[in-house]
Amino acid sequence: MGFTYRKSVNLGPFRVNLSKSGIGYSVGGRGFRVGTTARGKKYTSFSIPGTGVGYRKSGAGCLVLLAALPVGIAATKLLLTS
């Protein structure tokens, strides 16, 4: 297992990710993010904040997760209000 390095800088909804491989970027909010890795791969990620449970999809079909955004927002509101 090798050493890794990653540092993120948040600029509002934008995030710049600095790693050993280079610079990646993403945009999104709590629970949902779309971005490009330092190696140029596109990804979409969806998570339930505060739980550690999430899903990340890479590749050309990654925007399919946009349909999950309303579900993620509802789950986040449910977790924050309970």
N, CA, C and O atoms as CSV, one atom per row, in Angstrom:
chain,resi,resn,atom,element,x,y,z
A,1,MET,N,N,0.847,-1.164,0.000
A,1,MET,CA,C,0.000,0.000,0.000
A,1,MET,C,C,0.898,1.234,0.000
A,1,MET,O,O,1.822,1.327,0.807
A,2,GLY,N,N,0.632,2.184,-0.901
A,2,GLY,CA,C,1.446,3.382,-1.006
A,2,GLY,C,C,0.860,4.546,-0.222
A,2,GLY,O,O,-0.268,4.488,0.267
A,3,PHE,N,N,1.644,5.585,-0.119
A,3,PHE,CA,C,1.196,6.800,0.554
A,3,PHE,C,C,0.306,7.597,-0.376
A,3,PHE,O,O,0.497,7.595,-1.592
A,4,THR,N,N,-0.672,8.283,0.205
A,4,THR,CA,C,-1.549,9.148,-0.571
A,4,THR,C,C,-1.556,10.531,0.052
A,4,THR,O,O,-1.181,10.708,1.211
A,5,TYR,N,N,-1.985,11.499,-0.727
A,5,TYR,CA,C,-2.115,12.862,-0.242
A,5,TYR,C,C,-3.307,13.479,-0.933
A,5,TYR,O,O,-3.478,13.332,-2.143
A,6,ARG,N,N,-4.137,14.176,-0.162
A,6,ARG,CA,C,-5.274,14.889,-0.737
A,6,ARG,C,C,-5.614,16.064,0.158
A,6,ARG,O,O,-5.669,15.932,1.381
A,7,LYS,N,N,-5.839,17.202,-0.451
A,7,LYS,CA,C,-6.248,18.396,0.266
A,7,LYS,C,C,-7.340,19.065,-0.542
A,7,LYS,O,O,-7.226,19.180,-1.762
A,8,SER,N,N,-8.396,19.509,0.122
A,8,SER,CA,C,-9.500,20.178,-0.555
A,8,SER,C,C,-9.588,21.632,-0.111
A,8,SER,O,O,-9.358,21.960,1.053
A,9,VAL,N,N,-9.926,22.493,-1.064
A,9,VAL,CA,C,-10.157,23.901,-0.778
A,9,VAL,C,C,-11.564,24.222,-1.256
A,9,VAL,O,O,-11.863,24.102,-2.444
A,10,ASN,N,N,-12.425,24.629,-0.335
A,10,ASN,CA,C,-13.809,24.949,-0.682
A,10,ASN,C,C,-13.940,26.426,-1.043
A,10,ASN,O,O,-13.440,27.300,-0.336
A,11,LEU,N,N,-14.617,26.681,-2.146
A,11,LEU,CA,C,-14.895,28.040,-2.607
A,11,LEU,C,C,-16.388,28.134,-2.877
A,11,LEU,O,O,-16.811,28.134,-4.033
A,12,GLY,N,N,-17.178,28.213,-1.834
A,12,GLY,CA,C,-18.634,28.174,-1.981
A,12,GLY,C,C,-19.042,26.775,-2.390
A,12,GLY,O,O,-18.617,25.805,-1.763
A,13,PRO,N,N,-19.875,26.642,-3.450
A,13,PRO,CA,C,-20.271,25.303,-3.899
A,13,PRO,C,C,-19.173,24.589,-4.688
A,13,PRO,O,O,-19.306,23.404,-4.993
A,14,PHE,N,N,-18.103,25.287,-5.017
A,14,PHE,CA,C,-17.003,24.699,-5.779
A,14,PHE,C,C,-15.939,24.163,-4.834
A,14,PHE,O,O,-15.688,24.742,-3.777
A,15,ARG,N,N,-15.319,23.063,-5.214
A,15,ARG,CA,C,-14.243,22.477,-4.429
A,15,ARG,C,C,-13.084,22.156,-5.363
A,15,ARG,O,O,-13.268,21.540,-6.413
A,16,VAL,N,N,-11.892,22.582,-4.968
A,16,VAL,CA,C,-10.673,22.254,-5.706
A,16,VAL,C,C,-9.957,21.202,-4.879
A,16,VAL,O,O,-9.681,21.414,-3.699
A,17,ASN,N,N,-9.657,20.065,-5.500
A,17,ASN,CA,C,-9.022,18.949,-4.821
A,17,ASN,C,C,-7.570,18.843,-5.281
A,17,ASN,O,O,-7.303,18.662,-6.469
A,18,LEU,N,N,-6.651,18.954,-4.353
A,18,LEU,CA,C,-5.223,18.861,-4.655
A,18,LEU,C,C,-4.740,17.507,-4.177
A,18,LEU,O,O,-4.917,17.159,-3.009
A,19,SER,N,N,-4.125,16.731,-5.078
A,19,SER,CA,C,-3.640,15.411,-4.709
A,19,SER,C,C,-2.285,15.162,-5.351
A,19,SER,O,O,-1.777,15.989,-6.107
A,20,LYS,N,N,-1.717,14.029,-5.041
A,20,LYS,CA,C,-0.451,13.629,-5.628
A,20,LYS,C,C,-0.571,13.494,-7.147
A,20,LYS,O,O,0.409,13.686,-7.865
A,21,SER,N,N,-1.765,13.165,-7.635
A,21,SER,CA,C,-1.996,12.975,-9.067
A,21,SER,C,C,-2.210,14.279,-9.820
A,21,SER,O,O,-2.076,14.306,-11.043
A,22,GLY,N,N,-2.538,15.357,-9.124
A,22,GLY,CA,C,-2.785,16.630,-9.782
A,22,GLY,C,C,-3.937,17.378,-9.139
A,22,GLY,O,O,-4.204,17.224,-7.947
A,23,ILE,N,N,-4.618,18.191,-9.937
A,23,ILE,CA,C,-5.709,19.034,-9.446
A,23,ILE,C,C,-7.019,18.583,-10.073
A,23,ILE,O,O,-7.132,18.477,-11.294
A,24,GLY,N,N,-8.007,18.320,-9.226
A,24,GLY,CA,C,-9.348,17.996,-9.677
A,24,GLY,C,C,-10.302,19.051,-9.161
A,24,GLY,O,O,-9.915,19.878,-8.335
A,25,TYR,N,N,-11.518,19.043,-9.621
A,25,TYR,CA,C,-12.495,20.017,-9.161
A,25,TYR,C,C,-13.879,19.393,-9.156
A,25,TYR,O,O,-14.147,18.422,-9.864
A,26,SER,N,N,-14.750,19.972,-8.343
A,26,SER,CA,C,-16.123,19.490,-8.279
A,26,SER,C,C,-17.040,20.629,-7.862
A,26,SER,O,O,-16.593,21.661,-7.361
A,27,VAL,N,N,-18.320,20.419,-8.078
A,27,VAL,CA,C,-19.331,21.396,-7.701
A,27,VAL,C,C,-20.514,20.633,-7.114
A,27,VAL,O,O,-20.839,19.534,-7.564
A,28,GLY,N,N,-21.147,21.216,-6.121
A,28,GLY,CA,C,-22.296,20.584,-5.494
A,28,GLY,C,C,-22.443,21.036,-4.063
A,28,GLY,O,O,-21.716,21.910,-3.591
A,29,GLY,N,N,-23.374,20.442,-3.393
A,29,GLY,CA,C,-23.637,20.795,-2.015
A,29,GLY,C,C,-23.547,19.584,-1.123
A,29,GLY,O,O,-23.007,18.545,-1.502
A,30,ARG,N,N,-24.076,19.735,0.049
A,30,ARG,CA,C,-24.051,18.668,1.032
A,30,ARG,C,C,-24.861,17.473,0.526
A,30,ARG,O,O,-26.070,17.581,0.324
A,31,GLY,N,N,-24.206,16.358,0.327
A,31,GLY,CA,C,-24.901,15.148,-0.090
A,31,GLY,C,C,-24.873,14.842,-1.576
A,31,GLY,O,O,-25.211,13.728,-1.974
A,32,PHE,N,N,-24.476,15.805,-2.413
A,32,PHE,CA,C,-24.467,15.564,-3.851
A,32,PHE,C,C,-23.353,16.375,-4.494
A,32,PHE,O,O,-23.211,17.561,-4.197
A,33,ARG,N,N,-22.568,15.771,-5.360
A,33,ARG,CA,C,-21.430,16.453,-5.973
A,33,ARG,C,C,-21.131,15.845,-7.336
A,33,ARG,O,O,-21.218,14.630,-7.511
A,34,VAL,N,N,-20.777,16.696,-8.306
A,34,VAL,CA,C,-20.379,16.286,-9.644
A,34,VAL,C,C,-19.003,16.879,-9.888
A,34,VAL,O,O,-18.778,18.055,-9.602
A,35,GLY,N,N,-18.069,16.076,-10.417
A,35,GLY,CA,C,-16.730,16.621,-10.602
A,35,GLY,C,C,-15.874,15.853,-11.572
A,35,GLY,O,O,-16.316,14.916,-12.237
A,36,THR,N,N,-14.619,16.288,-11.630
A,36,THR,CA,C,-13.603,15.671,-12.467
A,36,THR,C,C,-12.389,15.395,-11.602
A,36,THR,O,O,-11.946,16.270,-10.858
A,37,THR,N,N,-11.849,14.195,-11.690
A,37,THR,CA,C,-10.674,13.837,-10.904
A,37,THR,C,C,-9.432,14.477,-11.506
A,37,THR,O,O,-9.476,15.056,-12.592
A,38,ALA,N,N,-8.331,14.363,-10.785
A,38,ALA,CA,C,-7.061,14.900,-11.274
A,38,ALA,C,C,-6.614,14.202,-12.550
A,38,ALA,O,O,-5.840,14.765,-13.324
A,39,ARG,N,N,-7.084,13.000,-12.776
A,39,ARG,CA,C,-6.724,12.248,-13.986
A,39,ARG,C,C,-7.726,12.420,-15.116
A,39,ARG,O,O,-7.615,11.761,-16.150
A,40,GLY,N,N,-8.712,13.306,-14.926
A,40,GLY,CA,C,-9.655,13.631,-15.990
A,40,GLY,C,C,-10.919,12.814,-16.038
A,40,GLY,O,O,-11.727,13.008,-16.946
A,41,LYS,N,N,-11.134,11.900,-15.097
A,41,LYS,CA,C,-12.362,11.099,-15.084
A,41,LYS,C,C,-13.486,11.890,-14.429
A,41,LYS,O,O,-13.291,12.540,-13.402
A,42,LYS,N,N,-14.654,11.826,-15.033
A,42,LYS,CA,C,-15.821,12.508,-14.481
A,42,LYS,C,C,-16.525,11.580,-13.499
A,42,LYS,O,O,-16.522,10.362,-13.673
A,43,TYR,N,N,-17.129,12.167,-12.464
A,43,TYR,CA,C,-17.842,11.363,-11.473
A,43,TYR,C,C,-19.014,12.139,-10.901
A,43,TYR,O,O,-19.067,13.367,-10.962
A,44,THR,N,N,-19.942,11.392,-10.348
A,44,THR,CA,C,-21.066,11.930,-9.604
A,44,THR,C,C,-21.123,11.174,-8.292
A,44,THR,O,O,-21.023,9.948,-8.270
A,45,SER,N,N,-21.284,11.907,-7.194
A,45,SER,CA,C,-21.380,11.221,-5.901
A,45,SER,C,C,-22.622,11.696,-5.161
A,45,SER,O,O,-23.045,12.846,-5.274
A,46,PHE,N,N,-23.173,10.790,-4.420
A,46,PHE,CA,C,-24.384,11.011,-3.635
A,46,PHE,C,C,-24.156,10.377,-2.271
A,46,PHE,O,O,-23.698,9.237,-2.193
A,47,SER,N,N,-24.465,11.092,-1.200
A,47,SER,CA,C,-24.302,10.528,0.135
A,47,SER,C,C,-25.401,11.039,1.048
A,47,SER,O,O,-26.060,12.040,0.766
A,48,ILE,N,N,-25.578,10.332,2.141
A,48,ILE,CA,C,-26.504,10.767,3.176
A,48,ILE,C,C,-25.638,11.393,4.270
A,48,ILE,O,O,-24.954,10.678,5.002
A,49,PRO,N,N,-25.664,12.725,4.386
A,49,PRO,CA,C,-24.777,13.417,5.320
A,49,PRO,C,C,-24.925,12.914,6.757
A,49,PRO,O,O,-26.027,12.657,7.241
A,50,GLY,N,N,-23.787,12.785,7.410
A,50,GLY,CA,C,-23.775,12.379,8.807
A,50,GLY,C,C,-23.820,10.884,9.036
A,50,GLY,O,O,-23.736,10.430,10.177
A,51,THR,N,N,-23.953,10.104,7.961
A,51,THR,CA,C,-24.068,8.660,8.139
A,51,THR,C,C,-22.838,7.903,7.653
A,51,THR,O,O,-22.602,6.775,8.085
A,52,GLY,N,N,-22.053,8.499,6.767
A,52,GLY,CA,C,-20.927,7.791,6.170
A,52,GLY,C,C,-21.346,6.883,5.032
A,52,GLY,O,O,-20.516,6.153,4.490
A,53,VAL,N,N,-22.622,6.912,4.656
A,53,VAL,CA,C,-23.138,6.078,3.577
A,53,VAL,C,C,-23.196,6.919,2.309
A,53,VAL,O,O,-23.762,8.013,2.302
A,54,GLY,N,N,-22.607,6.400,1.239
A,54,GLY,CA,C,-22.616,7.142,-0.008
A,54,GLY,C,C,-22.396,6.246,-1.195
A,54,GLY,O,O,-22.135,5.051,-1.059
A,55,TYR,N,N,-22.508,6.846,-2.375
A,55,TYR,CA,C,-22.344,6.124,-3.632
A,55,TYR,C,C,-21.630,7.045,-4.602
A,55,TYR,O,O,-21.962,8.227,-4.692
A,56,ARG,N,N,-20.658,6.522,-5.326
A,56,ARG,CA,C,-19.921,7.309,-6.314
A,56,ARG,C,C,-19.893,6.536,-7.628
A,56,ARG,O,O,-19.528,5.361,-7.659
A,57,LYS,N,N,-20.278,7.199,-8.703
A,57,LYS,CA,C,-20.331,6.591,-10.028
A,57,LYS,C,C,-19.410,7.361,-10.944
A,57,LYS,O,O,-19.512,8.584,-11.046
A,58,SER,N,N,-18.508,6.658,-11.613
A,58,SER,CA,C,-17.580,7.269,-12.564
A,58,SER,C,C,-17.964,6.878,-13.980
A,58,SER,O,O,-18.607,5.849,-14.192
A,59,GLY,N,N,-17.578,7.687,-14.939
A,59,GLY,CA,C,-17.775,7.349,-16.335
A,59,GLY,C,C,-18.820,8.200,-17.011
A,59,GLY,O,O,-19.331,9.167,-16.444
A,60,ALA,N,N,-19.128,7.819,-18.239
A,60,ALA,CA,C,-20.015,8.611,-19.088
A,60,ALA,C,C,-21.444,8.673,-18.573
A,60,ALA,O,O,-22.114,9.688,-18.765
A,61,GLY,N,N,-21.932,7.623,-17.928
A,61,GLY,CA,C,-23.313,7.596,-17.470
A,61,GLY,C,C,-23.510,8.129,-16.070
A,61,GLY,O,O,-24.533,7.857,-15.442
A,62,CYS,N,N,-22.545,8.886,-15.566
A,62,CYS,CA,C,-22.603,9.280,-14.160
A,62,CYS,C,C,-23.702,10.283,-13.859
A,62,CYS,O,O,-24.091,10.413,-12.698
A,63,LEU,N,N,-24.220,10.996,-14.847
A,63,LEU,CA,C,-25.254,11.987,-14.569
A,63,LEU,C,C,-26.617,11.366,-14.315
A,63,LEU,O,O,-27.578,12.076,-14.017
A,64,VAL,N,N,-26.709,10.049,-14.428
A,64,VAL,CA,C,-27.959,9.354,-14.115
A,64,VAL,C,C,-28.337,9.599,-12.662
A,64,VAL,O,O,-29.519,9.584,-12.320
A,65,LEU,N,N,-27.354,9.825,-11.808
A,65,LEU,CA,C,-27.627,10.057,-10.389
A,65,LEU,C,C,-28.331,11.375,-10.128
A,65,LEU,O,O,-28.792,11.609,-9.011
A,66,LEU,N,N,-28.427,12.239,-11.125
A,66,LEU,CA,C,-29.170,13.484,-10.937
A,66,LEU,C,C,-30.612,13.200,-10.528
A,66,LEU,O,O,-31.231,14.003,-9.831
A,67,ALA,N,N,-31.142,12.069,-10.956
A,67,ALA,CA,C,-32.497,11.685,-10.575
A,67,ALA,C,C,-32.592,11.394,-9.086
A,67,ALA,O,O,-33.676,11.477,-8.509
A,68,ALA,N,N,-31.460,11.051,-8.450
A,68,ALA,CA,C,-31.452,10.743,-7.022
A,68,ALA,C,C,-31.382,12.000,-6.161
A,68,ALA,O,O,-31.550,11.914,-4.944
A,69,LEU,N,N,-31.142,13.155,-6.757
A,69,LEU,CA,C,-30.988,14.385,-5.990
A,69,LEU,C,C,-32.203,14.706,-5.120
A,69,LEU,O,O,-32.015,15.011,-3.942
A,70,PRO,N,N,-33.444,14.656,-5.630
A,70,PRO,CA,C,-34.588,14.952,-4.755
A,70,PRO,C,C,-34.686,13.987,-3.570
A,70,PRO,O,O,-35.080,14.392,-2.477
A,71,VAL,N,N,-34.337,12.730,-3.775
A,71,VAL,CA,C,-34.364,11.748,-2.691
A,71,VAL,C,C,-33.317,12.107,-1.644
A,71,VAL,O,O,-33.574,12.015,-0.444
A,72,GLY,N,N,-32.133,12.518,-2.102
A,72,GLY,CA,C,-31.063,12.900,-1.181
A,72,GLY,C,C,-31.422,14.123,-0.361
A,72,GLY,O,O,-31.121,14.182,0.831
A,73,ILE,N,N,-32.060,15.094,-0.984
A,73,ILE,CA,C,-32.478,16.296,-0.268
A,73,ILE,C,C,-33.515,15.945,0.784
A,73,ILE,O,O,-33.450,16.438,1.910
A,74,ALA,N,N,-34.470,15.098,0.429
A,74,ALA,CA,C,-35.502,14.685,1.383
A,74,ALA,C,C,-34.895,13.915,2.550
A,74,ALA,O,O,-35.288,14.123,3.698
A,75,ALA,N,N,-33.938,13.025,2.271
A,75,ALA,CA,C,-33.290,12.251,3.335
A,75,ALA,C,C,-32.485,13.167,4.248
A,75,ALA,O,O,-32.466,12.965,5.462
A,76,THR,N,N,-31.824,14.165,3.684
A,76,THR,CA,C,-31.045,15.109,4.483
A,76,THR,C,C,-31.956,15.903,5.408
A,76,THR,O,O,-31.646,16.072,6.588
A,77,LYS,N,N,-33.066,16.386,4.888
A,77,LYS,CA,C,-34.021,17.142,5.701
A,77,LYS,C,C,-34.581,16.259,6.819
A,77,LYS,O,O,-34.757,16.712,7.950
A,78,LEU,N,N,-34.857,15.004,6.492
A,78,LEU,CA,C,-35.392,14.080,7.487
A,78,LEU,C,C,-34.377,13.852,8.615
A,78,LEU,O,O,-34.741,13.853,9.792
A,79,LEU,N,N,-33.108,13.658,8.250
A,79,LEU,CA,C,-32.071,13.433,9.260
A,79,LEU,C,C,-31.840,14.675,10.117
A,79,LEU,O,O,-31.607,14.558,11.321
A,80,LEU,N,N,-31.901,15.853,9.518
A,80,LEU,CA,C,-31.628,17.077,10.255
A,80,LEU,C,C,-32.777,17.474,11.187
A,80,LEU,O,O,-32.554,18.138,12.199
A,81,THR,N,N,-33.992,17.072,10.850
A,81,THR,CA,C,-35.141,17.449,11.679
A,81,THR,C,C,-35.435,16.439,12.778
A,81,THR,O,O,-36.167,16.745,13.719
A,82,SER,N,N,-34.875,15.240,12.670
A,82,SER,CA,C,-35.186,14.230,13.708
A,82,SER,C,C,-34.157,14.219,14.800
A,82,SER,O,O,-34.267,13.435,15.743
